[in-house]
């Protein structure tokens, strides 16, 4: 059975460019902090990747501080800041903010004090995009970077969180991007690497893959790859609506990531759907992968006003550059067949 991967918001497939860069970096033996030739070679790998990410993210003049991913990045950027946030944020951000920003039924968030707030750019479950206010303290751009034509220098935030494995890079490497001169207290102290913001020998191999993936993702945006993905997402949703008209589609009329579709059949648990579709050869999710294994209603959908039965029944289908029209039509056919069987048993 040929499996179809439709869970790119959890982690995207590794790009060939990233794999090649990582393999090449494996042969660079030096420590980037060493001053000899081998150390300088390793440092060059790190700085080339930093330049690639800076260019892809439109962050010229900003600092790119490498971390182990957006979870560590959230701790680095948010710890000790007492910022406002909302229930729409990823758990890694919600752990550090006050959840006191109101969420509208359309999935948008009202921010009153931008300089004291953290706001995601695009939601990982629904794909809904936020309008960032000027002077925002922190934005979580993890899901948006690589899928949307965004630039740090014009998004208006002081800091942004990004991660490699959401755009075709390796897992375990991310970054905090911040306006130069912004104070950022190190959470991991020691040798003073990463401009004193994050100590520890740099993950040269992961950083190399991150840089190559970011550069390749920027090319995809320029070449209209994600416009095609959006067309396939729409084909998927139209097929689901045509065959299963009682399906609830989240944020269909909102500005969304081009690859993300979230829909629900109240009473049919999302976890059950994930297992059934897995057995049928499709990889999807019932929410953020970082919260997998926790049987609970989606905090995102609950905050948007959906009842618990609906929030517990939602699934997320997230496409990637490799996804084809055949893939989404096969999924729609298989999912709707399962949904009709569920309806018949529940009648």
N, C-alpha and C positions, 0 to 999 in steps of 0.2 A: 504494500500500500504506500503510495506516494503521499507524504504528509505535506500539509500546507500551513505555513507559519504566519499567523495573523496576530502577533503579540509584540509588535515593534516598540510600543510605549514602555513595555517592561524591559526589554533590551533588544537592540537591533542586531541584525546579522553583521559579522565582522567584514569590513570592506577589504578587498584585495590590497589596496594601497596601504592600509593600516597593517595588515599582516606582513607585507614586504618590508615596511619600515621597522617593524618590531624584530623581524629576523635579522635585518642588517644591524640593528642596535645590539643584538645579542653578542656580536663579535667585537663590540667596543668595551674593553675590559676595565677602563679607568673609572675612578671615583670623580664625579664632577667637581668636587671640592679640592682635588689634588692639583698642584701647580705644574706637574710634569706633563710631557706630551700626551700620555695616555689619559690623564685627567682632563686636559684641555679638549681632547677629542670627545670625551663623554659630555663635557660642558657644552660643546658645540651642538651636539645632538639635542640637548635640552633647550638651548636658545633658539635653534632652528624651529623646533616645535612651538615654542612660545611665540615666535614671529608668525608662524602659520595660523595659530589660533587668534592672535591679535588681528591679523588681516581678515580672517573669515568672520570674526565677530564684530568687525568695525570698531576696534578698541584702540586705535592709534593714540599714544600718549597716556594710556592707562597701564596699570600693573596687572599682570596675570600671575596669580599665586597658585601653584599646583597643590592639590590635596588628593586624598584617596577616593574622592567622589563627592557628590552633592550633599550627602549626609554629613560628612566631616566639614564640608564647606559651609553648611548651615550653622554648625556649631561655631566655626571660626568667625563667621560674619555676624551672628546673632547673639552669641553669648554675652550677657551683661548689658544688653542694650534696651531691654524692656520695651519692645516694639509692639504696635497693634498688628493684628492679623485676623484671618477669618478661618472658618471651618473648611474652606475649599483647599487650603494649603496641604501640601504633602506632610505626612507624619513627621518627617525629619525637620520641617519648619515649624509645625504646630507645637513641637516639644519646647520651642524657645520663645513663642510669641503669646500675647494675650488674645484670645479668640473673641474679640469684641467688635469686629467690623461686620456690619449687616450684609447679608447676601440676598439679592433680588431673585425672584423666580426664574429670570432669564439667565441666571448664573453670573451676573456682574456684581462687583463689590464697590460700595461707596467708601471712599477714603477722604477723611477730613483733615488729617495731619500727615501729609506725605512724608515729611522729614522724620516722622516717628512711626512709620509703617513699613510692613513687608507685604508684597503682593506678587503672586505668581503671574507670569506672563501668559501661560496657557495651561489649562487644567489637564492632568494626566488621564482622568477618567472620561470626561465629556469632550475634551478638546477645546472648550470655550476659551476665547482669547479676551484678556482684559486690556483696557486702555490705561496705560501707566501715567499717573500724574507727575508733573515736573517736580523734581526734588525728592522723589521717593528714596527712602533709606536703602532698601534692599529689594531686588526682584529675583524670584526663582525662574530662571530662563532655561531650566534643564530640558523641558520638553520642546520648547520653541526653537532653540539653537539647532540649526541644521535643517529644519523643516520650514521655517519662515524667513523672509528676507529682513532680518533684524540687525541693528547696529548698536552696540553699547553706547557709542558717543551721542546718539540721538534719542535713546529711549528714556533719558531723564533720570535714571537711577544712579545712586552713589556706588552701589555694589550689585553684582549679579552672580548667581550660581550657575555653573554649567558642568556637564558630565560627558565623558567620552562615549560610553556604551549606548547612549541614546541616539547617536548619529553614525554608528558603524565603527566606533573605536573599541578598544578593550575595556573590560570591566576593571574597577579598582583604581581609576584615575579620573580626576575632575579638576576644577579650578574655581577660585573666587577671583572675579575681575572687579577692580575698584579704581576709582578716580585717583590719580597720583596725589599723594599728600594726605590721603584719608588714614586716620588712625585705626589700626587693627591689632589688637593684643593677641600675641601668639598663644594658642592652646597647647601646642606641642613644643616644648622648649628644649634647647640643647645647643647644637652647633650653629644655629642662626641661619640655616639655609632659607631660600626663598625670601630674600630681602628681610630676614629676621622675623617673618610672619609664620613660618611653618618649618620647624627643624626636622632633621632626619635626612639621610642620604636619599636623593631623588630617585624615583622609579623611572630610570632612563628608558627602559623598554616600553613601559606603558605610556610615558610622555611622548615618545616617538610615534607610537600608534595613534595617540590622540591628535597630534599635529597633522599627520597624514590624513586621518579621517575628516578633520575639520576642513582641510583644503579640498578634499574630494566632495564633501557635502556642499561647499560653496559653489563648486562647479555644477553640481546637480541642480541647485537653485537657479543658476544662470541659464542652464539648458532646459528649464521647464519640466524637469522630472516630477516635481511635486504637484504641478498642475495636472499631469496625467494621473498621479495617485488620487487627487481630489475627484477626478472624473470616475475612477473605479469605486471610490467610496460612495459617490452618489448612485452609481449603478447598483451597488450592494443594497443601499437603503431603499431604492425604488423597487427592487426585486422583493425585499422583505415586506414592504408595505403592500405590494400587489398581491402577494400570496398569503400574508398574515396581517390583514388590515387592523387587527386589534392591538398590534405591537405599539408600545410607547417609545418614540424616538426622542432622545434628550438633546436639546439645543439645536435642532435641525435648521432653524432659521437664524441662528446666531453665527457670529464670526467664529470659526473653529479652525483647529489644525486641519490640514488637508487630508490627513490619514486616519482620523479618529471617528468611530461611530459607537455610540452607547445607546442601548435599547433594552427594554424590559417587557416581560410578561408576568404581571403580578400573580404570585402564588407558585411560580416555577423558580425555585431557588437558583441564584446565579452559580453557586458551587456545583449544583447538579448539572447545569447546562455545560459548564466547563468540562466536567468529567465525561459527559455523554459525547461532546464534540471531540474531546481528546481521543476517545475510543473510535470515533468516526474518521480520525486523521487530521483534525484541525487543532491548532494551538491558539487559544484565546484566553481571556482572563475575566475575573469578576470584580475588577478594581485594581488598585495599585498593587504591584507585585510585592512591594515591601511590607504589605499588610496581609499577604497570603497566609492561609491557615487559620485566620481569625474569622469565625462565622459571625458576622454582624452586618447590620445595614450600612450602606455606604454613607459616610458622614457628608460627603459632597452632595449627594442627592437629597439627603434629609435636610441639609441647609438650604437647598433650593425649593423646599416645600413639598417634596414627594412623600407619600406615606411610607410606613415601614415595609409593608408588603412589596411595594414597588421598588424601594431602595434595596431590598434584599434580593430582588429578582433581576437586577441589571447585569448585563455583560458588556465588556468592552472589546471591540474588534479594532485592531490598529494595524494599518497596512504599512508596507515599506517600499523602497524603490524597486525591489524585485517582484512585487506582487503584480499579478496579471488579471485581466478581466475574467479569464476562465477560473482563476482561483476564487474570486469573490462570488461568481455565479454558482460555483460548486458549493461554496459555503452556504449561500442563501438557500439553495435547494435542500441541503442536508439539514440546516437549522430549522427551516420551516416544516420539514417532515417530522422532526422531533417535537416541534411546538404543537403541531396538530395532534400528535399522539398524546401529548400531555393534556391538551384540552379535552380529548375524548375520554381519557381516564378520569379527569376531574369532573366531568359532566354528571 
